[in-house]
């Protein structure tokens, strides 16, 4: 759950209509979703009517020039940066979307397991009674 790779011809809004119902059923406490400007339009109404979720569109300020860090959306960009540390995801050589999804899951599993292992090494060993 949580990974959906689509062909390049699929818009973000169309992919969201597939991913969001699955996310809602998997994460029962899900109530609010933050998205960038690519998700504007009828998707916000559809999400409220069909799923009972609030879809907040985070927009750039009109008077801003150049790069601007958008609140909350940087979390997604950071995740993409972590994923691109995996050499299999740097190049787009896969032909099948299910293979790409599996590689994303594998990459995140490796990231999480390395972080957990590092955390376990940092903890002091428990004292044993004599």
C-alpha positions in Angstrom: 0.0 0.0 0.0 1.1 3.6 -0.6 3.0 3.1 -3.9 1.3 3.7 -7.3 3.4 3.9 -10.4 1.4 4.9 -13.6 2.3 5.4 -17.2 3.4 8.9 -18.1 0.1 9.5 -20.0 -1.8 9.3 -16.7 -2.4 12.6 -15.0 -1.9 13.1 -11.3 -5.6 13.6 -10.7 -6.5 10.4 -12.5 -4.0 8.4 -10.5 -5.3 10.0 -7.2 -8.7 8.6 -7.9 -7.2 5.1 -7.8 -4.8 5.7 -4.9 -6.9 7.7 -2.5 -9.7 5.1 -2.0 -7.1 2.4 -1.3 -5.3 4.8 1.2 -8.6 5.6 2.9 -9.4 1.9 3.4 -5.8 1.1 4.6 -5.4 4.2 6.9 -8.7 4.5 8.7 -7.7 7.7 10.5 -6.8 9.5 7.3 -8.8 12.8 7.2 -6.7 15.4 5.4 -4.4 15.3 2.4 -2.0 17.9 1.3 -1.3 18.2 -2.5 0.4 20.6 -4.8 -1.3 22.6 -7.6 -1.4 19.6 -10.0 -4.4 18.2 -8.1 -6.6 21.3 -8.5 -10.0 21.0 -10.1 -12.9 18.5 -9.5 -10.7 16.2 -7.5 -11.2 18.2 -4.3 -15.0 17.9 -4.6 -14.8 14.3 -5.5 -12.5 13.5 -2.6 -14.9 15.1 -0.1 -18.1 13.6 -1.6 -16.9 10.0 -2.2 -14.3 9.5 0.5 -15.1 12.1 3.2 -11.5 13.4 3.1 -10.3 17.0 2.9 -7.9 17.7 0.1 -5.9 20.9 0.7 -4.1 22.3 -2.3 -0.9 24.0 -1.2 -0.2 26.9 -3.7 2.7 29.1 -4.4 2.4 32.8 -3.8 1.7 34.7 -7.0 4.3 37.3 -6.2 7.1 34.8 -5.6 9.8 34.4 -8.2 12.1 31.4 -8.4 12.1 28.5 -6.0 9.9 28.6 -2.9 9.7 25.9 -0.3 6.0 25.1 0.1 4.8 24.2 3.6 4.2 20.5 4.0 5.0 19.6 0.4 8.7 19.5 1.1 8.1 16.1 2.9 7.3 14.5 -0.4 10.3 16.1 -2.1 12.5 14.8 0.7 11.1 11.3 0.2 11.8 11.5 -3.5 15.4 12.5 -2.7 15.8 9.5 -0.4 14.4 7.2 -3.1 16.8 8.5 -5.7 19.7 7.3 -3.6 18.8 3.8 -4.9 20.6 3.2 -8.1 17.7 1.2 -9.6 15.5 4.3 -9.3 17.9 6.8 -10.7 17.3 5.6 -14.2 13.9 4.8 -15.6 14.7 1.5 -17.3 11.6 -0.5 -16.2 8.9 -1.4 -18.7 6.3 -2.5 -16.3 4.7 -0.4 -13.6 4.4 -3.2 -11.1 8.2 -3.7 -11.3 8.8 0.0 -10.6 6.4 -0.2 -7.6 8.3 -3.2 -6.2 11.6 -1.4 -6.6 10.2 1.6 -4.7 9.0 -0.7 -1.9 12.4 -2.4 -1.8 14.2 0.9 -1.7 12.1 2.2 1.2 12.5 -1.1 3.1 16.3 -0.8 2.7 16.2 2.8 4.0 14.0 1.9 7.0 16.0 -1.2 7.9 19.3 0.7 7.8 17.9 3.4 10.0 16.5 0.9 12.5 19.8 -1.0 12.6 21.7 2.2 13.2 19.4 3.2 16.0 19.8 -0.3 17.7 23.6 0.1 17.5 23.4 3.5 19.3 21.5 2.2 22.3 23.6 1.0 25.3 23.4 -2.7 26.1 21.0 -3.4 29.0 22.6 -4.1 32.3 22.4 -7.7 33.4 21.9 -8.8 37.0 24.8 -10.7 38.5 
